[in-house]
Amino acid sequence: MTLTDYYEKLPTLVAPKTEFVTRVASRCGVNLATARLWVKGKTKPGNQEHFDILAEETGIDKENLFSK
């Protein structure tokens, strides 16, 4: 499973996707647009600490967050 897969599987009716992106952006100290680019697989974090945060938030190994 990748970060994009995780994001796509979140339910859409109660806005957990928005909550997830907002939480990730806040924890990483980036803007919402940057966090959305990550979850859509358009870009990857440049800071290794952000990989750690994403892995902690999702339960996905850091090595698999962006692999396809």
LOMI-865764 format. One line per field, with one value per residue (C-alpha): residue number from 1; residue in one letter; x, y, z negated. Coordinates in nm, 3 decimals, always signed. Each point is the difference from the previous one (the first is absolute). Example, Ala and Ser with C-alpha at 12.3 -4.5 7.8 and 13.67 -1.06 7.14 Angstrom:
<rs>
nr: (1; 2) $
rest: (A; S) $
X: (+1.230; +0.137) $
Y: (-0.450; +0.344) $
Z: (-0.780; +0.066) $
</rs>
This chain:
<rs>
nr: (1; 2; 3; 4; 5; 6; 7; 8; 9; 10; 11; 12; 13; 14; 15; 16; 17; 18; 19; 20; 21; 22; 23; 24; 25; 26; 27; 28; 29; 30; 31; 32; 33; 34; 35; 36; 37; 38; 39; 40; 41; 42; 43; 44; 45; 46; 47; 48; 49; 50; 51; 52; 53; 54; 55; 56; 57; 58; 59; 60; 61; 62; 63; 64; 65; 66; 67; 68) $
rest: (M; T; L; T; D; Y; Y; E; K; L; P; T; L; V; A; P; K; T; E; F; V; T; R; V; A; S; R; C; G; V; N; L; A; T; A; R; L; W; V; K; G; K; T; K; P; G; N; Q; E; H; F; D; I; L; A; E; E; T; G; I; D; K; E; N; L; F; S; K) $
X: (+0.000; +0.124; -0.087; -0.230; -0.173; -0.052; -0.142; -0.232; -0.142; -0.102; -0.377; -0.119; -0.337; +0.122; +0.308; +0.267; +0.213; +0.000; +0.073; +0.288; +0.157; -0.044; +0.160; +0.294; +0.055; -0.007; +0.235; +0.246; -0.018; -0.101; -0.299; -0.307; +0.092; +0.332; -0.163; -0.261; +0.276; +0.156; -0.320; -0.078; +0.350; +0.098; +0.300; +0.194; +0.118; +0.353; +0.040; +0.058; -0.192; -0.311; +0.032; +0.013; -0.317; -0.184; +0.101; -0.120; -0.332; -0.077; +0.176; +0.170; +0.375; +0.197; +0.144; -0.349; -0.162; +0.075; +0.095; -0.207) $
Y: (+0.000; +0.349; +0.336; +0.069; -0.337; +0.077; +0.343; -0.134; -0.263; +0.257; +0.054; +0.314; +0.064; +0.138; +0.185; -0.228; +0.068; +0.371; -0.071; -0.229; +0.253; +0.280; -0.209; -0.100; +0.358; +0.125; -0.268; +0.051; +0.380; +0.024; +0.155; -0.199; +0.016; -0.173; -0.275; -0.053; -0.038; -0.269; -0.200; +0.020; -0.132; +0.310; +0.086; -0.152; +0.170; +0.135; -0.036; -0.350; +0.095; +0.043; -0.361; -0.102; +0.198; -0.144; -0.352; +0.060; +0.148; -0.279; -0.311; -0.036; -0.072; +0.306; -0.197; -0.073; +0.342; +0.101; -0.323; -0.152) $
Z: (+0.000; +0.083; -0.152; +0.296; -0.049; -0.370; +0.081; +0.269; -0.239; -0.264; -0.013; +0.173; -0.167; -0.334; +0.132; -0.152; +0.307; -0.076; -0.367; +0.099; +0.239; -0.254; -0.276; +0.222; +0.114; -0.358; -0.133; +0.286; -0.007; +0.366; +0.172; +0.101; +0.368; -0.068; -0.208; +0.274; +0.261; -0.216; -0.048; +0.370; +0.077; +0.198; -0.219; -0.290; -0.318; +0.009; -0.375; -0.142; -0.316; +0.215; +0.116; -0.368; -0.075; +0.300; -0.100; -0.356; +0.116; +0.247; -0.131; +0.340; +0.007; +0.112; +0.290; +0.135; -0.034; +0.358; +0.175; +0.276) $
</rs>
